Amino acid sequence: MKAKDIEDVMQLWLYTNLKAHAFIPEYYWYENFNEVKSALSEAEIYVADQNKKVIGFIGLIDNYIAGIFVSEHMQLHGIGKQLLSIAKKRHPVRKKRRILRIASKTRLKNYKIRNRHAYRRRRTFHGMEK
């Protein structure tokens, strides 16, 4: 990834988390910004762009989805579905179900996405799996 792409990915990560997780204090996301940015080098990142602007990305660590983000104005246009398809093609899993890590409360929309794409829920808190 280019340096500009990393900055765009991180801005999308920050904005999306602030918007989607209003129940988590904003300072949490700002405090973890640099840690997440440095962790990008350990993850496999696939970026969706339009006119050289990042509109979505998915981050994978081994066969786990560490996160998937789509800019607000591009949601419901199939970007997330395309990113999931790329991940599934590049990381085929022999088991019937893949695992989607979720670090916060699950919303109905996420539940529908997981069911549609044959994922099951696995919660992770501070590196401890439940």
C-alpha angles and dihedrals in degrees: 000000000000120000091250090051090053091053091047092047091050093048089051090048091051097044094045094048092047090051098042099041105047089151090066116076112255093234089067091067094044092048091051096043097097093042092054091045092055091046090060089079089062094048132074106239127195115192130202113206138179122197089351091304121119109242098167146352143188124211121206131190108190104312094335126101104229091184146334122205133180124183113254096245091052098048116118091029097100097259094124090046091053091049091050090049091053091049092049092049094048094042109037112187122204094211118086093242134046123212123243115195115218121190097188142031114311117242124209092251091056090048091056092047092050092050093046092052097039097249125144127211122262119171124210125191121186092333094311115116121218 
